[in-house]
C-alpha cells in the first residue's frame, strides 16, 4: 500500500514529522496541529485563539488532500488546562462551528501536563476519509 505526504501549499516545512498522510484507500491522518500559523508563529496566546488556529490548520490539511470538513471522522484534543477549556464552552462551540460547521465527528479530549511547543495550549489531531476524485 502506498501513501502520500500532505503538506499545504505555503506552509513552512515540517521538521521530523508529516502534517498529513493520505493512504491509497483515502484515509487521511492529520498529525497534531497546534495554534500556530503556516509560518509556525503563535499569533494567539489564549486558548480560544489557539484552538481556532489549530482547527483551521486541520482543515487546511484536509483540503490539501482533496477533502472538506465533513470528511473528518475523528478528532483527538490534547489540552493543558481543563479549567480553561471548561470555562469557555460557549466560545469553544462558536469557534468550532465557525471553522468546521455543524459536523461533529467522534472526539476524544485528553488533559496533558504540557505540549512539545511551550506556547501551545491545545493540540488537535484528526482522521478523515477522503472520497477518491472521479
Secondary structure as the mmCIF struct_conf table of DSSP 4:
data_model
#
loop_
_struct_conf.conf_type_id
_struct_conf.id
_struct_conf.beg_label_comp_id
_struct_conf.beg_label_asym_id
_struct_conf.beg_label_seq_id
_struct_conf.end_label_comp_id
_struct_conf.end_label_asym_id
_struct_conf.end_label_seq_id
STRN STRN1 UNK A 3 UNK A 6
TURN_TY1_P TURN_TY1_P1 UNK A 9 UNK A 10
HELX_LH_PP_P HELX_LH_PP_P1 UNK A 11 UNK A 14
BEND BEND1 UNK A 15 UNK A 17
BEND BEND2 UNK A 19 UNK A 19
STRN STRN2 UNK A 20 UNK A 23
TURN_TY1_P TURN_TY1_P2 UNK A 24 UNK A 25
BEND BEND3 UNK A 26 UNK A 26
STRN STRN3 UNK A 27 UNK A 34
BEND BEND4 UNK A 35 UNK A 35
TURN_TY1_P TURN_TY1_P3 UNK A 38 UNK A 39
BEND BEND5 UNK A 40 UNK A 40
BEND BEND6 UNK A 46 UNK A 46
HELX_RH_AL_P HELX_RH_AL_P1 UNK A 47 UNK A 64
TURN_TY1_P TURN_TY1_P4 UNK A 65 UNK A 66
HELX_RH_3T_P HELX_RH_3T_P1 UNK A 69 UNK A 71
STRN STRN4 UNK A 72 UNK A 79
BEND BEND7 UNK A 80 UNK A 80
HELX_RH_AL_P HELX_RH_AL_P2 UNK A 82 UNK A 87
TURN_TY1_P TURN_TY1_P5 UNK A 88 UNK A 88
HELX_RH_AL_P HELX_RH_AL_P3 UNK A 89 UNK A 100
TURN_TY1_P TURN_TY1_P6 UNK A 101 UNK A 102
STRN STRN5 UNK A 106 UNK A 111
BEND BEND8 UNK A 113 UNK A 113
BEND BEND9 UNK A 116 UNK A 117
TURN_TY1_P TURN_TY1_P7 UNK A 118 UNK A 119
BEND BEND10 UNK A 121 UNK A 121
STRN STRN6 UNK A 122 UNK A 129
HELX_LH_PP_P HELX_LH_PP_P2 UNK A 130 UNK A 133
#
